[in-house]
Amino acid sequence: MSDNPLSDENIAERLVLVRKAVSGTQTAFCQRIGISAARWNNFERGLPLSKSVGILLVQKVPGLTLDWLFLGKADGLPLQLRDELESAKRKDPER
């Protein structure tokens, strides 16, 4: 993992966490937010997250912020979502 919170690798790791915290599987999550699993998989593999999908995520996941998605700043997240993201992180030993 890079020290740069803006790196595509770090953004991809946050995307995996939000997906696991919200819906678990890629299929369920993609259905919930309304994008194809192939497109989402590209983001999780480290391709740059588009602004439009970032905005879509903020609209579909209550409490999620662009600051957290793109910068890793958790201070604007509601406590419950922050706890769910931390729990997802603890369950994934590779992250």
C-alpha positions in Angstrom: 0.0 0.0 0.0 1.3 3.4 -1.0 1.7 6.2 1.6 -0.2 8.5 -0.8 -4.0 8.4 0.1 -4.7 9.7 -3.5 -3.1 6.6 -5.1 -5.4 4.4 -7.2 -4.2 1.5 -5.1 -5.4 3.1 -1.8 -8.7 4.2 -3.4 -9.2 0.6 -4.6 -8.6 -0.7 -1.0 -11.3 1.8 0.3 -13.7 0.6 -2.4 -13.3 -3.0 -1.3 -14.0 -2.0 2.3 -17.1 0.0 1.4 -18.4 -2.8 -0.7 -17.8 -5.4 2.0 -19.3 -3.2 4.7 -22.4 -2.5 2.6 -23.2 -5.6 0.7 -20.4 -8.2 0.8 -20.4 -9.6 -2.7 -19.6 -7.6 -5.8 -22.8 -8.8 -7.4 -25.1 -7.6 -4.6 -23.2 -4.3 -4.2 -23.2 -3.6 -8.0 -27.0 -4.2 -8.2 -27.5 -1.9 -5.2 -25.6 1.0 -6.7 -26.5 0.3 -10.3 -23.3 -0.4 -12.2 -21.9 -3.5 -13.9 -19.8 -5.9 -11.9 -17.1 -5.8 -14.6 -16.8 -2.0 -14.2 -16.7 -2.2 -10.4 -14.1 -5.0 -10.5 -11.9 -2.7 -12.6 -12.0 0.0 -9.8 -11.3 -2.6 -7.1 -8.2 -3.8 -9.2 -6.8 -0.2 -9.1 -8.1 1.5 -12.2 -8.9 5.1 -11.5 -12.3 5.7 -9.8 -14.3 8.1 -12.0 -15.9 11.1 -10.4 -19.3 10.0 -11.6 -19.1 6.6 -9.8 -17.7 8.4 -6.7 -20.8 10.7 -6.7 -23.0 7.7 -7.3 -21.5 5.9 -4.3 -22.1 8.9 -2.1 -25.7 9.1 -3.3 -26.3 5.3 -2.7 -24.4 4.7 0.5 -25.8 6.8 3.4 -23.0 8.8 5.1 -20.3 8.0 2.6 -18.2 11.0 1.6 -16.0 11.9 -1.3 -13.3 12.9 1.2 -13.1 9.3 2.4 -13.3 7.7 -1.0 -10.7 9.9 -2.7 -8.6 11.2 0.3 -9.1 8.6 3.0 -10.4 11.3 5.5 -12.7 9.5 7.8 -13.6 12.4 10.1 -16.7 13.3 8.1 -18.1 9.7 8.2 -21.0 8.9 10.6 -19.8 6.7 13.5 -21.8 3.7 12.4 -20.4 3.7 8.9 -16.9 4.2 10.2 -17.4 1.2 12.5 -18.7 -0.9 9.7 -15.7 0.0 7.5 -13.3 -0.8 10.4 -15.0 -4.1 10.9 -14.6 -4.9 7.2 -11.0 -4.0 7.4 -10.4 -6.3 10.4 -12.1 -9.2 8.6 -9.8 -8.9 5.6 -6.2 -9.8 6.7 -4.7 -8.6 3.4 -5.9 -5.0 3.9 
